[in-house]
Amino acid sequence: MSQEIDEVEPDAVADIPGPDLNTNTPRRRAPTGTCDCHLHIFGAPNKVKLNPGREYTPAEADLLQLGARNKVLGIDNVVGNCQL
C-alpha cells in the first residue's frame, strides 16, 4: 500500500456512511478494561489529506463521538489511527 498522501481535496465527499450516532446500550456490558483494537477516525473529507489510491472516502468523525460511543458500549480503551 502506498504511503504517499495526496493534497487536500476541497471537493471530496464521503462515499460511505459515517458513525452511528444512536448507538444502543447492549444488554450485556463489555468486561472492564475492554479495548477496541482497530479503528480509524477521519476529520472532514474535504479538509484532511487522503491517499490518492484509497478505495473509499471516509465520513467525518471526531474523538467526542468515539468517546460517547465507547461509553455506551462499555469500552475503556482504544488503539487506532486518527487523522483530524
Secondary structure as UniProt FT lines:
FT   TURN            10..11
FT   TURN            32..33
FT   STRAND          35..42
FT   TURN            45..47
FT   TURN            52..53
FT   HELIX           63..73
FT   STRAND          77..83
//
